[in-house]
Amino acid sequence: MSEERFGEFVLVRRHGDGHVAELALDRPKAMNAVSTAMARSIAEACAALGEDRSVRVVVLTSTHERAFCVGADLKERNSFSDAELLRQRPVTRGAYTGVLELPVPAVAAVHGFALGGGFELALSCDVIVADRTAVVGLPEVSVGVIPGGGGTQLLPRRVGAARAAELVFTGRRVEAVEARELGLVDQLVEEGRDREEALALASRIAANSPVGLRAAKRALRLGHGLDLRAGLEVEDAAWRAVAFSGDRAEGVAAFNEKRAPRWPGE
């Protein structure tokens, strides 16, 4: 396993053959509260991983024992003038869009608190694996703002408009079992196993065609919310992008030869 730091608060680990990249939030003294510097590092790490064609899956984790991420750094925010807050906005927004726009599948491994921007980072992933200590929520209205890292748009796409409205308007915290029942998280695992299970899921995903994975994610994301006819056109464009690829030829050959594929990744 190799490691690379992005700034002080983000650690990227490459697992096995490097196809699974772990992006670890590593600001334990602040329970991973997202400061300006940390937001910038998250965006930089996501940009680097997105450009790396050897990466097939990204797993978003935390090094803190009791928290995934408690959201924005309100202590830092408290010192800002209005002008400084406005200047910070594109930086913090870049962290959330960085995760959201990863071109490969992304899996969040959540334990402990995932609140506000912390939960929005998880929502920006394709799959959320949570252990039984997880507590999630979007409490921004309790401090006079709104979920500004994608929460008002991503949450209703997961749980529907009315359920999202109730959760955003009350700002209430939801514990792990209810979170799974409501669809706020996708897999519920035993305490302390969120990272291990998320990495295992990522390894299963990474065994598949890198060309196919990127095209499938593109079709899923671009087609969401479109009417069926338009969505099928998005799917057809993605199919055409992979149908004549080296991965498609290798996948069919490996199936017929009853062997594991050796993906060329192109």
DRENPA-3360 file (N, C-alpha, C; in nm, 2 decimals, always signed):
BEGIN
1 = MSEERFGE = +0.08/-0.12/+0.00/+0.00/+0.00/+0.00/+0.09/+0.12/+0.00 ~ +0.06/+0.22/-0.09/+0.13/+0.34/-0.09/+0.05/+0.46/-0.04 ~ +0.11/+0.56/+0.00/+0.04/+0.68/+0.06/+0.09/+0.81/+0.00 ~ +0.00/+0.90/-0.01/+0.03/+1.04/-0.06/-0.05/+1.14/+0.01 ~ +0.01/+1.25/+0.06/-0.07/+1.35/+0.13/-0.10/+1.47/+0.03 ~ -0.22/+1.52/+0.05/-0.26/+1.64/-0.01/-0.29/+1.74/+0.10 ~ -0.19/+1.83/+0.12/-0.20/+1.93/+0.23/-0.19/+1.85/+0.36 ~ -0.23/+1.91/+0.47/-0.22/+1.86/+0.60/-0.32/+1.76/+0.64;
9 = FVLVRRHG = -0.44/+1.77/+0.57/-0.56/+1.70/+0.63/-0.62/+1.59/+0.54 ~ -0.56/+1.56/+0.43/-0.61/+1.46/+0.33/-0.50/+1.36/+0.30 ~ -0.53/+1.23/+0.32/-0.44/+1.13/+0.29/-0.50/+1.03/+0.19 ~ -0.42/+1.00/+0.08/-0.47/+0.91/-0.02/-0.38/+0.78/-0.01 ~ -0.45/+0.67/+0.00/-0.38/+0.54/+0.01/-0.42/+0.46/-0.12 ~ -0.32/+0.40/-0.18/-0.35/+0.31/-0.29/-0.34/+0.16/-0.24 ~ -0.44/+0.09/-0.27/-0.45/-0.05/-0.22/-0.42/-0.15/-0.33 ~ -0.35/-0.26/-0.29/-0.33/-0.37/-0.38/-0.25/-0.32/-0.50;
17 = DGHVAELA = -0.32/-0.34/-0.62/-0.26/-0.30/-0.75/-0.28/-0.16/-0.78 ~ -0.34/-0.08/-0.69/-0.36/+0.06/-0.71/-0.49/+0.09/-0.77 ~ -0.58/+0.00/-0.80/-0.71/+0.02/-0.86/-0.81/+0.08/-0.76 ~ -0.79/+0.06/-0.64/-0.87/+0.11/-0.53/-0.79/+0.22/-0.46 ~ -0.84/+0.34/-0.46/-0.78/+0.45/-0.39/-0.87/+0.49/-0.27 ~ -0.81/+0.51/-0.16/-0.88/+0.55/-0.04/-0.84/+0.69/-0.01 ~ -0.94/+0.78/-0.01/-0.93/+0.92/+0.02/-0.97/+0.94/+0.17 ~ -0.87/+0.95/+0.26/-0.90/+0.95/+0.40/-0.90/+1.10/+0.45;
25 = LDRPKAMN = -1.01/+1.14/+0.52/-1.02/+1.27/+0.58/-0.94/+1.26/+0.71 ~ -0.84/+1.34/+0.73/-0.74/+1.32/+0.84/-0.71/+1.45/+0.91 ~ -0.82/+1.50/+0.98/-0.81/+1.62/+1.06/-0.87/+1.58/+1.20 ~ -0.80/+1.49/+1.27/-0.87/+1.43/+1.39/-0.89/+1.53/+1.50 ~ -0.81/+1.63/+1.52/-0.82/+1.72/+1.63/-0.95/+1.80/+1.61 ~ -1.01/+1.81/+1.49/-1.13/+1.89/+1.47/-1.24/+1.80/+1.42 ~ -1.23/+1.67/+1.45/-1.33/+1.57/+1.40/-1.36/+1.59/+1.25 ~ -1.26/+1.62/+1.18/-1.26/+1.64/+1.03/-1.35/+1.75/+0.99;
33 = AVSTAMAR = -1.37/+1.85/+1.07/-1.44/+1.97/+1.03/-1.37/+2.03/+0.91 ~ -1.45/+2.07/+0.81/-1.40/+2.11/+0.68/-1.36/+2.26/+0.68 ~ -1.23/+2.28/+0.70/-1.18/+2.42/+0.69/-1.15/+2.45/+0.54 ~ -1.11/+2.58/+0.52/-1.07/+2.62/+0.38/-0.96/+2.54/+0.33 ~ -0.86/+2.51/+0.41/-0.74/+2.44/+0.37/-0.78/+2.29/+0.34 ~ -0.86/+2.24/+0.42/-0.90/+2.10/+0.40/-0.99/+2.08/+0.28 ~ -1.08/+2.18/+0.26/-1.16/+2.18/+0.14/-1.08/+2.18/+0.01 ~ -0.98/+2.27/+0.01/-0.89/+2.28/-0.11/-0.82/+2.15/-0.13;
41 = SIAEACAA = -0.77/+2.08/-0.02/-0.70/+1.95/-0.04/-0.79/+1.84/-0.09 ~ -0.92/+1.84/-0.04/-1.01/+1.74/-0.09/-1.03/+1.76/-0.24 ~ -1.05/+1.88/-0.29/-1.07/+1.91/-0.43/-0.95/+1.86/-0.51 ~ -0.83/+1.90/-0.46/-0.70/+1.86/-0.53/-0.68/+1.71/-0.54 ~ -0.72/+1.64/-0.43/-0.70/+1.49/-0.43/-0.80/+1.43/-0.53 ~ -0.92/+1.48/-0.53/-1.02/+1.43/-0.62/-0.98/+1.45/-0.77 ~ -0.93/+1.57/-0.80/-0.89/+1.60/-0.93/-0.78/+1.51/-0.98 ~ -0.68/+1.48/-0.89/-0.57/+1.39/-0.92/-0.62/+1.25/-0.94;
49 = LGEDRSVR = -0.71/+1.20/-0.86/-0.76/+1.07/-0.87/-0.85/+1.05/-1.00 ~ -0.92/+1.15/-1.03/-1.01/+1.15/-1.15/-0.93/+1.14/-1.28 ~ -0.81/+1.20/-1.28/-0.72/+1.20/-1.39/-0.64/+1.07/-1.41 ~ -0.63/+1.00/-1.30/-0.55/+0.88/-1.29/-0.62/+0.76/-1.35 ~ -0.59/+0.71/-1.47/-0.66/+0.61/-1.54/-0.65/+0.47/-1.47 ~ -0.55/+0.46/-1.38/-0.53/+0.33/-1.31/-0.63/+0.32/-1.20 ~ -0.69/+0.43/-1.15/-0.79/+0.42/-1.04/-0.93/+0.38/-1.10 ~ -0.98/+0.28/-1.04/-1.12/+0.23/-1.08/-1.23/+0.26/-0.98;
57 = VVVLTSTH = -1.19/+0.27/-0.85/-1.29/+0.30/-0.74/-1.22/+0.39/-0.64 ~ -1.29/+0.49/-0.58/-1.25/+0.57/-0.47/-1.33/+0.54/-0.35 ~ -1.27/+0.52/-0.23/-1.33/+0.50/-0.11/-1.30/+0.62/-0.02 ~ -1.41/+0.68/+0.03/-1.39/+0.80/+0.12/-1.41/+0.76/+0.26 ~ -1.30/+0.78/+0.34/-1.30/+0.73/+0.48/-1.26/+0.84/+0.57 ~ -1.25/+0.80/+0.70/-1.21/+0.90/+0.81/-1.11/+0.83/+0.90 ~ -1.01/+0.90/+0.94/-0.91/+0.85/+1.04/-0.95/+0.87/+1.18 ~ -1.06/+0.95/+1.21/-1.11/+0.97/+1.34/-1.19/+0.86/+1.39;
65 = ERAFCVGA = -1.17/+0.82/+1.52/-1.24/+0.70/+1.57/-1.39/+0.72/+1.59 ~ -1.43/+0.85/+1.62/-1.57/+0.87/+1.65/-1.65/+0.96/+1.55 ~ -1.59/+0.99/+1.44/-1.66/+1.08/+1.34/-1.61/+1.05/+1.20 ~ -1.70/+1.06/+1.11/-1.66/+1.06/+0.97/-1.62/+1.21/+0.94 ~ -1.72/+1.30/+0.96/-1.69/+1.44/+0.94/-1.81/+1.52/+1.00 ~ -1.78/+1.62/+1.08/-1.88/+1.69/+1.15/-1.93/+1.82/+1.07 ~ -1.88/+1.83/+0.95/-1.93/+1.94/+0.86/-1.83/+2.06/+0.86 ~ -1.89/+2.17/+0.83/-1.80/+2.29/+0.81/-1.73/+2.33/+0.94;
73 = DLKERNSF = -1.62/+2.39/+0.93/-1.54/+2.44/+1.04/-1.61/+2.57/+1.09 ~ -1.70/+2.56/+1.18/-1.77/+2.68/+1.23/-1.68/+2.78/+1.31 ~ -1.58/+2.73/+1.37/-1.49/+2.81/+1.44/-1.42/+2.90/+1.35 ~ -1.37/+2.85/+1.23/-1.31/+2.93/+1.13/-1.41/+3.03/+1.07 ~ -1.53/+2.98/+1.04/-1.63/+3.06/+0.98/-1.67/+3.18/+1.08 ~ -1.66/+3.16/+1.21/-1.70/+3.26/+1.30/-1.61/+3.38/+1.29 ~ -1.49/+3.36/+1.24/-1.39/+3.47/+1.23/-1.40/+3.55/+1.10 ~ -1.48/+3.50/+1.01/-1.49/+3.56/+0.87/-1.57/+3.68/+0.87;
81 = SDAELLRQ = -1.53/+3.78/+0.79/-1.62/+3.89/+0.74/-1.71/+3.83/+0.63 ~ -1.81/+3.91/+0.60/-1.89/+3.87/+0.49/-1.81/+3.85/+0.36 ~ -1.72/+3.94/+0.33/-1.64/+3.92/+0.21/-1.55/+3.80/+0.21 ~ -1.50/+3.77/+0.33/-1.42/+3.64/+0.34/-1.50/+3.52/+0.32 ~ -1.62/+3.52/+0.38/-1.71/+3.41/+0.36/-1.75/+3.39/+0.21 ~ -1.77/+3.50/+0.14/-1.80/+3.49/+0.00/-1.68/+3.44/-0.08 ~ -1.56/+3.48/-0.04/-1.44/+3.43/-0.11/-1.42/+3.28/-0.08 ~ -1.46/+3.23/+0.03/-1.44/+3.09/+0.07/-1.54/+3.00/-0.01;
89 = RPVTRGAY = -1.65/+3.05/-0.05/-1.76/+2.97/-0.10/-1.71/+2.88/-0.22 ~ -1.64/+2.93/-0.32/-1.60/+2.84/-0.43/-1.50/+2.74/-0.39 ~ -1.42/+2.77/-0.28/-1.32/+2.67/-0.24/-1.39/+2.55/-0.17 ~ -1.49/+2.58/-0.08/-1.56/+2.48/-0.01/-1.65/+2.40/-0.11 ~ -1.71/+2.47/-0.20/-1.79/+2.41/-0.30/-1.71/+2.31/-0.38 ~ -1.59/+2.35/-0.41/-1.50/+2.26/-0.49/-1.48/+2.13/-0.43 ~ -1.48/+2.12/-0.29/-1.46/+1.99/-0.22/-1.57/+1.90/-0.25 ~ -1.70/+1.95/-0.24/-1.81/+1.86/-0.26/-1.83/+1.82/-0.41;
97 = TGVLELPV = -1.81/+1.92/-0.50/-1.82/+1.88/-0.64/-1.71/+1.79/-0.68 ~ -1.59/+1.81/-0.61/-1.48/+1.72/-0.65/-1.52/+1.57/-0.62 ~ -1.58/+1.55/-0.51/-1.62/+1.41/-0.48/-1.74/+1.37/-0.58 ~ -1.83/+1.46/-0.59/-1.95/+1.43/-0.67/-1.91/+1.40/-0.82 ~ -1.81/+1.47/-0.87/-1.78/+1.46/-1.01/-1.66/+1.36/-1.04 ~ -1.63/+1.28/-0.94/-1.53/+1.17/-0.96/-1.59/+1.08/-1.08 ~ -1.51/+1.06/-1.18/-1.55/+0.98/-1.29/-1.56/+0.83/-1.27 ~ -1.52/+0.79/-1.15/-1.52/+0.64/-1.12/-1.62/+0.62/-1.00;
105 = PAVAAVHG = -1.66/+0.50/-0.98/-1.75/+0.48/-0.86/-1.68/+0.52/-0.73 ~ -1.76/+0.58/-0.64/-1.71/+0.63/-0.51/-1.80/+0.57/-0.40 ~ -1.73/+0.52/-0.30/-1.80/+0.45/-0.19/-1.76/+0.53/-0.06 ~ -1.86/+0.57/+0.02/-1.83/+0.63/+0.15/-1.83/+0.53/+0.26 ~ -1.74/+0.54/+0.35/-1.74/+0.45/+0.47/-1.76/+0.54/+0.59 ~ -1.88/+0.53/+0.65/-1.92/+0.62/+0.75/-1.94/+0.55/+0.89 ~ -1.88/+0.62/+0.99/-1.90/+0.58/+1.13/-1.91/+0.70/+1.21 ~ -1.97/+0.70/+1.33/-1.98/+0.81/+1.41/-2.06/+0.93/+1.34;
113 = FALGGGFE = -2.02/+1.05/+1.37/-2.10/+1.16/+1.32/-2.06/+1.19/+1.17 ~ -2.17/+1.20/+1.09/-2.16/+1.25/+0.96/-2.27/+1.36/+0.94 ~ -2.23/+1.48/+0.98/-2.33/+1.59/+0.99/-2.30/+1.70/+0.89 ~ -2.41/+1.77/+0.85/-2.39/+1.88/+0.76/-2.31/+1.85/+0.64 ~ -2.20/+1.93/+0.62/-2.11/+1.90/+0.51/-2.05/+1.76/+0.51 ~ -2.03/+1.70/+0.63/-1.98/+1.57/+0.64/-2.08/+1.47/+0.57 ~ -2.21/+1.48/+0.60/-2.30/+1.39/+0.53/-2.31/+1.43/+0.39 ~ -2.29/+1.55/+0.35/-2.30/+1.59/+0.21/-2.18/+1.53/+0.13;
121 = LALSCDVI = -2.07/+1.51/+0.19/-1.95/+1.44/+0.13/-1.99/+1.30/+0.10 ~ -2.06/+1.23/+0.20/-2.10/+1.10/+0.18/-2.21/+1.09/+0.07 ~ -2.30/+1.18/+0.08/-2.41/+1.18/-0.03/-2.36/+1.20/-0.17 ~ -2.24/+1.26/-0.18/-2.18/+1.28/-0.31/-2.12/+1.16/-0.37 ~ -2.11/+1.05/-0.28/-2.06/+0.92/-0.33/-2.18/+0.84/-0.39 ~ -2.14/+0.73/-0.46/-2.25/+0.65/-0.52/-2.31/+0.55/-0.42 ~ -2.23/+0.51/-0.33/-2.28/+0.41/-0.23/-2.23/+0.45/-0.09 ~ -2.31/+0.44/+0.01/-2.27/+0.47/+0.15/-2.28/+0.35/+0.24;
129 = VADRTAVV = -2.17/+0.31/+0.29/-2.16/+0.20/+0.38/-2.14/+0.26/+0.52 ~ -2.23/+0.22/+0.62/-2.22/+0.28/+0.75/-2.22/+0.17/+0.86 ~ -2.15/+0.20/+0.96/-2.16/+0.10/+1.08/-2.26/+0.15/+1.18 ~ -2.28/+0.07/+1.28/-2.40/+0.10/+1.37/-2.37/+0.22/+1.46 ~ -2.26/+0.28/+1.46/-2.24/+0.40/+1.54/-2.27/+0.53/+1.46 ~ -2.30/+0.51/+1.33/-2.33/+0.63/+1.24/-2.45/+0.71/+1.29 ~ -2.43/+0.84/+1.28/-2.53/+0.94/+1.31/-2.52/+1.04/+1.20 ~ -2.63/+1.05/+1.12/-2.62/+1.14/+1.00/-2.73/+1.25/+1.01;
137 = GLPEVSVG = -2.71/+1.36/+0.94/-2.81/+1.46/+0.94/-2.76/+1.59/+0.87 ~ -2.85/+1.68/+0.84/-2.82/+1.81/+0.78/-2.88/+1.92/+0.87 ~ -2.80/+1.96/+0.97/-2.86/+2.05/+1.07/-2.84/+2.20/+1.03 ~ -2.81/+2.23/+0.91/-2.76/+2.37/+0.88/-2.86/+2.48/+0.92 ~ -3.00/+2.45/+0.90/-3.09/+2.55/+0.94/-3.08/+2.59/+1.09 ~ -3.03/+2.51/+1.17/-3.01/+2.54/+1.31/-2.91/+2.65/+1.34 ~ -2.82/+2.67/+1.24/-2.72/+2.78/+1.25/-2.74/+2.89/+1.15 ~ -2.86/+2.89/+1.09/-2.90/+3.00/+1.00/-2.86/+2.99/+0.86;
145 = VIPGGGGT = -2.82/+2.87/+0.81/-2.79/+2.86/+0.67/-2.87/+2.74/+0.61 ~ -2.83/+2.69/+0.50/-2.89/+2.58/+0.44/-2.78/+2.48/+0.40 ~ -2.82/+2.35/+0.38/-2.72/+2.26/+0.33/-2.66/+2.31/+0.19 ~ -2.54/+2.35/+0.19/-2.48/+2.41/+0.07/-2.38/+2.33/+0.00 ~ -2.36/+2.20/+0.04/-2.27/+2.12/-0.03/-2.34/+2.01/-0.12 ~ -2.46/+2.05/-0.16/-2.53/+1.95/-0.25/-2.65/+1.89/-0.17 ~ -2.66/+1.91/-0.04/-2.76/+1.84/+0.03/-2.91/+1.85/-0.01 ~ -2.94/+1.98/-0.05/-3.08/+2.00/-0.09/-3.12/+1.93/-0.22;
153 = QLLPRRVG = -3.02/+1.90/-0.30/-3.04/+1.83/-0.43/-3.01/+1.68/-0.42 ~ -2.91/+1.64/-0.35/-2.88/+1.50/-0.34/-2.97/+1.42/-0.25 ~ -3.01/+1.48/-0.14/-3.10/+1.40/-0.04/-3.23/+1.37/-0.10 ~ -3.31/+1.46/-0.17/-3.43/+1.42/-0.23/-3.42/+1.32/-0.34 ~ -3.31/+1.31/-0.41/-3.28/+1.21/-0.51/-3.27/+1.07/-0.44 ~ -3.23/+1.07/-0.32/-3.22/+0.94/-0.25/-3.35/+0.90/-0.18 ~ -3.42/+1.00/-0.12/-3.53/+0.96/-0.03/-3.66/+1.02/-0.07 ~ -3.67/+1.10/-0.17/-3.79/+1.17/-0.21/-3.80/+1.31/-0.15;
161 = AARAAELV = -3.88/+1.39/-0.21/-3.89/+1.53/-0.17/-3.95/+1.55/-0.03 ~ -4.05/+1.48/+0.00/-4.12/+1.50/+0.13/-4.02/+1.46/+0.25 ~ -3.96/+1.34/+0.24/-3.87/+1.30/+0.34/-3.75/+1.39/+0.35 ~ -3.70/+1.43/+0.24/-3.58/+1.52/+0.24/-3.62/+1.66/+0.31 ~ -3.74/+1.70/+0.28/-3.79/+1.83/+0.34/-3.80/+1.82/+0.49 ~ -3.85/+1.71/+0.54/-3.86/+1.69/+0.68/-3.73/+1.69/+0.75 ~ -3.63/+1.62/+0.69/-3.50/+1.61/+0.75/-3.42/+1.74/+0.74 ~ -3.44/+1.82/+0.63/-3.37/+1.94/+0.62/-3.43/+2.05/+0.71;
169 = FTGRRVEA = -3.57/+2.05/+0.71/-3.64/+2.16/+0.79/-3.62/+2.14/+0.94 ~ -3.62/+2.01/+0.99/-3.60/+1.98/+1.13/-3.45/+1.98/+1.17 ~ -3.36/+1.95/+1.07/-3.22/+1.94/+1.10/-3.19/+1.83/+1.20 ~ -3.28/+1.73/+1.21/-3.26/+1.63/+1.31/-3.15/+1.53/+1.28 ~ -3.09/+1.47/+1.38/-2.99/+1.37/+1.36/-3.06/+1.23/+1.35 ~ -3.01/+1.15/+1.26/-3.07/+1.02/+1.24/-2.97/+0.91/+1.27 ~ -3.00/+0.82/+1.36/-2.90/+0.71/+1.40/-2.91/+0.60/+1.29 ~ -2.81/+0.51/+1.30/-2.78/+0.42/+1.19/-2.89/+0.33/+1.14;
177 = VEARELGL = -2.97/+0.27/+1.24/-3.07/+0.18/+1.19/-3.18/+0.25/+1.12 ~ -3.23/+0.37/+1.17/-3.33/+0.45/+1.10/-3.27/+0.50/+0.97 ~ -3.14/+0.54/+0.97/-3.08/+0.59/+0.84/-3.09/+0.48/+0.73 ~ -3.06/+0.36/+0.77/-3.07/+0.25/+0.67/-3.22/+0.23/+0.63 ~ -3.31/+0.24/+0.72/-3.45/+0.22/+0.69/-3.50/+0.33/+0.59 ~ -3.45/+0.45/+0.61/-3.50/+0.56/+0.53/-3.42/+0.57/+0.40 ~ -3.31/+0.50/+0.38/-3.23/+0.50/+0.26/-3.13/+0.61/+0.26 ~ -3.10/+0.66/+0.38/-2.99/+0.76/+0.39/-2.86/+0.70/+0.38;
185 = VDQLVEEG = -2.85/+0.58/+0.41/-2.73/+0.50/+0.39/-2.77/+0.37/+0.32 ~ -2.68/+0.30/+0.25/-2.71/+0.19/+0.17/-2.68/+0.05/+0.23 ~ -2.57/+0.04/+0.31/-2.54/-0.08/+0.37/-2.51/-0.05/+0.52 ~ -2.56/-0.13/+0.61/-2.54/-0.12/+0.75/-2.46/-0.24/+0.80 ~ -2.34/-0.21/+0.86/-2.25/-0.32/+0.90/-2.22/-0.30/+1.05 ~ -2.16/-0.40/+1.10/-2.13/-0.40/+1.24/-2.03/-0.29/+1.28 ~ -2.03/-0.25/+1.40/-1.95/-0.14/+1.45/-1.80/-0.17/+1.42 ~ -1.74/-0.07/+1.37/-1.60/-0.07/+1.34/-1.56/-0.14/+1.20;
193 = RDREEALA = -1.66/-0.18/+1.13/-1.63/-0.25/+1.00/-1.67/-0.17/+0.88 ~ -1.70/-0.04/+0.89/-1.74/+0.03/+0.78/-1.63/+0.05/+0.67 ~ -1.51/+0.08/+0.72/-1.40/+0.09/+0.63/-1.36/-0.04/+0.56 ~ -1.35/-0.15/+0.64/-1.32/-0.28/+0.58/-1.42/-0.32/+0.48 ~ -1.55/-0.31/+0.51/-1.66/-0.35/+0.42/-1.66/-0.26/+0.29 ~ -1.64/-0.13/+0.31/-1.63/-0.04/+0.19/-1.52/-0.08/+0.10 ~ -1.40/-0.11/+0.16/-1.29/-0.15/+0.08/-1.31/-0.28/+0.01 ~ -1.38/-0.37/+0.08/-1.41/-0.50/+0.01/-1.51/-0.48/-0.10;
201 = LASRIAAN = -1.61/-0.39/-0.08/-1.70/-0.36/-0.19/-1.62/-0.30/-0.31 ~ -1.53/-0.21/-0.28/-1.45/-0.14/-0.38/-1.37/-0.24/-0.46 ~ -1.31/-0.34/-0.39/-1.23/-0.44/-0.46/-1.32/-0.52/-0.56 ~ -1.44/-0.55/-0.52/-1.53/-0.63/-0.61/-1.56/-0.54/-0.73 ~ -1.59/-0.42/-0.71/-1.62/-0.33/-0.82/-1.50/-0.31/-0.91 ~ -1.38/-0.30/-0.85/-1.25/-0.27/-0.93/-1.21/-0.39/-1.01 ~ -1.27/-0.51/-0.99/-1.24/-0.63/-1.07/-1.30/-0.61/-1.21 ~ -1.39/-0.52/-1.23/-1.46/-0.50/-1.36/-1.39/-0.40/-1.45;
209 = SPVGLRAA = -1.44/-0.39/-1.57/-1.38/-0.31/-1.67/-1.37/-0.16/-1.63 ~ -1.25/-0.10/-1.63/-1.24/+0.04/-1.60/-1.32/+0.13/-1.70 ~ -1.31/+0.09/-1.83/-1.39/+0.16/-1.93/-1.54/+0.15/-1.90 ~ -1.58/+0.03/-1.87/-1.72/+0.00/-1.84/-1.77/+0.08/-1.72 ~ -1.69/+0.08/-1.61/-1.73/+0.15/-1.49/-1.74/+0.30/-1.51 ~ -1.65/+0.36/-1.58/-1.66/+0.50/-1.60/-1.78/+0.54/-1.69 ~ -1.81/+0.46/-1.79/-1.92/+0.48/-1.88/-2.05/+0.46/-1.81 ~ -2.06/+0.35/-1.72/-2.18/+0.32/-1.65/-2.21/+0.44/-1.55;
217 = KRALRLGH = -2.11/+0.49/-1.48/-2.13/+0.60/-1.39/-2.18/+0.72/-1.46 ~ -2.12/+0.75/-1.58/-2.16/+0.87/-1.66/-2.31/+0.85/-1.70 ~ -2.35/+0.74/-1.74/-2.49/+0.71/-1.78/-2.58/+0.73/-1.66 ~ -2.54/+0.67/-1.55/-2.63/+0.68/-1.43/-2.65/+0.83/-1.39 ~ -2.54/+0.90/-1.38/-2.54/+1.04/-1.34/-2.62/+1.13/-1.44 ~ -2.58/+1.12/-1.57/-2.64/+1.21/-1.66/-2.78/+1.18/-1.69 ~ -2.82/+1.05/-1.68/-2.96/+1.01/-1.71/-3.05/+1.04/-1.60 ~ -3.01/+1.06/-1.48/-3.10/+1.07/-1.36/-3.18/+1.20/-1.37;
225 = GLDLRAGL = -3.31/+1.18/-1.36/-3.40/+1.30/-1.37/-3.45/+1.33/-1.51 ~ -3.39/+1.27/-1.61/-3.44/+1.29/-1.74/-3.56/+1.20/-1.77 ~ -3.64/+1.24/-1.87/-3.75/+1.15/-1.90/-3.69/+1.03/-1.97 ~ -3.77/+0.92/-1.98/-3.72/+0.79/-2.02/-3.65/+0.80/-2.16 ~ -3.72/+0.86/-2.25/-3.66/+0.87/-2.39/-3.52/+0.94/-2.39 ~ -3.51/+1.05/-2.32/-3.38/+1.12/-2.31/-3.28/+1.04/-2.23 ~ -3.32/+0.97/-2.13/-3.23/+0.89/-2.05/-3.18/+0.77/-2.14 ~ -3.26/+0.72/-2.22/-3.21/+0.61/-2.30/-3.11/+0.66/-2.41;
233 = EVEDAAWR = -3.12/+0.78/-2.45/-3.03/+0.84/-2.54/-2.89/+0.86/-2.47 ~ -2.89/+0.90/-2.34/-2.77/+0.90/-2.26/-2.71/+0.77/-2.25 ~ -2.79/+0.67/-2.23/-2.74/+0.53/-2.22/-2.68/+0.48/-2.35 ~ -2.75/+0.52/-2.46/-2.69/+0.47/-2.59/-2.56/+0.54/-2.62 ~ -2.54/+0.66/-2.58/-2.42/+0.73/-2.60/-2.31/+0.66/-2.52 ~ -2.34/+0.62/-2.40/-2.24/+0.56/-2.32/-2.21/+0.42/-2.37 ~ -2.31/+0.35/-2.42/-2.29/+0.22/-2.49/-2.19/+0.23/-2.60 ~ -2.21/+0.33/-2.69/-2.13/+0.35/-2.81/-1.98/+0.38/-2.77;
241 = AVAFSGDR = -1.97/+0.44/-2.65/-1.83/+0.48/-2.60/-1.75/+0.35/-2.56 ~ -1.83/+0.25/-2.52/-1.76/+0.12/-2.48/-1.76/+0.01/-2.58 ~ -1.86/+0.01/-2.67/-1.88/-0.10/-2.76/-1.77/-0.14/-2.84 ~ -1.68/-0.05/-2.88/-1.57/-0.08/-2.96/-1.44/-0.06/-2.89 ~ -1.44/-0.07/-2.76/-1.32/-0.05/-2.68/-1.24/-0.18/-2.67 ~ -1.12/-0.17/-2.63/-1.04/-0.29/-2.60/-1.09/-0.37/-2.48 ~ -1.15/-0.30/-2.38/-1.21/-0.37/-2.27/-1.33/-0.46/-2.31 ~ -1.41/-0.41/-2.40/-1.52/-0.49/-2.45/-1.47/-0.61/-2.52;
249 = AEGVAAFN = -1.37/-0.60/-2.61/-1.32/-0.71/-2.68/-1.26/-0.81/-2.58 ~ -1.18/-0.76/-2.48/-1.12/-0.85/-2.38/-1.23/-0.92/-2.30 ~ -1.33/-0.85/-2.26/-1.43/-0.90/-2.17/-1.51/-1.02/-2.24 ~ -1.54/-1.00/-2.37/-1.61/-1.11/-2.44/-1.52/-1.23/-2.46 ~ -1.39/-1.20/-2.49/-1.29/-1.31/-2.51/-1.27/-1.39/-2.39 ~ -1.26/-1.32/-2.27/-1.23/-1.38/-2.15/-1.36/-1.47/-2.11 ~ -1.47/-1.42/-2.13/-1.60/-1.50/-2.10/-1.60/-1.63/-2.18 ~ -1.57/-1.62/-2.31/-1.57/-1.74/-2.40/-1.46/-1.83/-2.37;
257 = EKRAPRWP = -1.35/-1.78/-2.32/-1.23/-1.86/-2.29/-1.23/-1.91/-2.14 ~ -1.33/-1.87/-2.07/-1.35/-1.91/-1.93/-1.23/-1.88/-1.84 ~ -1.19/-1.75/-1.85/-1.07/-1.70/-1.78/-1.10/-1.56/-1.72 ~ -1.02/-1.52/-1.63/-1.04/-1.38/-1.58/-0.99/-1.28/-1.68 ~ -1.06/-1.17/-1.70/-1.02/-1.08/-1.80/-0.89/-1.00/-1.76 ~ -0.82/-0.96/-1.86/-0.70/-0.87/-1.84/-0.73/-0.74/-1.90 ~ -0.79/-0.65/-1.83/-0.85/-0.53/-1.89/-0.74/-0.44/-1.94 ~ -0.74/-0.40/-2.07/-0.65/-0.30/-2.12/-0.68/-0.16/-2.07;
265 = GE = -0.80/-0.14/-2.03/-0.84/+0.00/-1.98/-0.86/+0.10/-2.08 ~ -0.89/+0.06/-2.20/-0.91/+0.15/-2.31/-1.01/+0.10/-2.41;
% end
